[in-house]
C-alpha cells in the first residue's frame, strides 16, 4: 500500500511530500550513503513510509547493535519504485507494497533473502505468508512488515448530517456522484494509489479487478471523472491528521490511518468520532514488505534489522503504536488487548472473506491505469 503512518519524530522533522527531513538530503537520498561507501559498516539506510515505526524502534536497534540507522521517507509506491529501479539508491532496507514488489523482483531489484540470518522468520503466520507468495514466490525476497485493508474512513457526525439515513456500507458512498456531491462540502480525500483505487472501482462495478477489459477501464475512467469535482484532495499523507482535526469528513484510505486518526481525536478530546468500513462489495488486502535492494551497501546490517523487526516484542510494540496488523504469530499475545480486539485492525472472518489480493499489472494495464489516474488527478 502501502501508505501514510505514525512515527513521532517525523512530526518534528519531516515533510514526506517534499522528501526533506531528518537523516536525508533534499533529494531523499540517505545522508549516510557517502559514509557507507567509504567503509563505515555500522550504518543502515532505511527507506520507509512516513509515520510507520514506534518511537523506540530505531533507538533500541541502535543500542542493541551499535548500527546507526539513517531514515528516509516516501509517500507513494511510485516514488519508491522510481528510486529502486533506477539503481544506486544507497538504501539497505525498503518497504514496497506487495504488487509493486512483484514487478520489482522481476526487474532484478532485490537480493534473495539469506534466511539463515533470519531465525525470526519462524514467528510468521504461514497463512499470511502463503497469500503474499502470490507476489513473492516462495517468500524468497521479502518479509511481511504489516498488513491491512483499504476502506472508507468517515466522521460519523458530519456524514450523518450530509447523508441522513444513508447506510455506510458501500463504495457508492464515494463512487456515486449523487452521494459524493453531498459530502463535498465537508471534504473527501482519496489515496494517491492508482492501481489500488482503480481495482476498487472495478469491484464496485462488479468487474474482475485483476483482468479488466478495455471497456471495464473506460467505465472506471467514467466513474472517476464524474466524482472528480467533489474530491477535495488526492493525497496519501494527510488522512490521519485531516480526519482527526475534522478537516475532511470522508476518506478512501488504509485502515490503520483511521485507527491513528481516531486515537488522535480522542487524545485531543475534540468530540470527533471516526468510523471505518470495509464495503459490502469487498476490498483489497495490502501487505507492506521488507526487502533488500540488490545494490544495498550494508547487506549484513539489512538482515540484522529485518530479523530485529520480526522479534515478537518489537513488532508488537510497533503494531500497538501505529495501529496496523502484523504477520507475527508469536507477537499476538503481546498486543494490547484493545489492538487485538479492534475489528478495524484485525477484521472478523466474514469481512476477511470479502478481501482480495492485488496482483501485478501487465505493462498494458499499468499504462492504462497511469493514464486514467493522471486525468483523475488533474481533473481533465
Protein Blocks (a to p, Z undefined) as FASTA:
>chain_A
ZZpcddfklmmmpcfknopaehiafkopafklmmmmnopakbccddddehiacfklmmmm
mmmnopacdddddfbfklmmmmmmnopnopabdcddfklmmmmmmnopaccddfklmmml
mmpcfklmmmmmmmmghilmbccfbdcdddddddfklmmmmmghiacfbfklmmpmklmm
mmmmnopaddddfklmmmmmmmmnopafklccfklmmmmmmmmmmmmmmmmbacfklmmm
mmmnopafbdcddfklmmmmmmmmmmnonopacdddddfkbpcdddddddddfklcblml
mmmmmmmmmpmklmmmmmmmnopacfbfklmmmpcfklmmmmklmccfklmmmpccdddd
dfklmmmmmmmmmmmmnoZZ
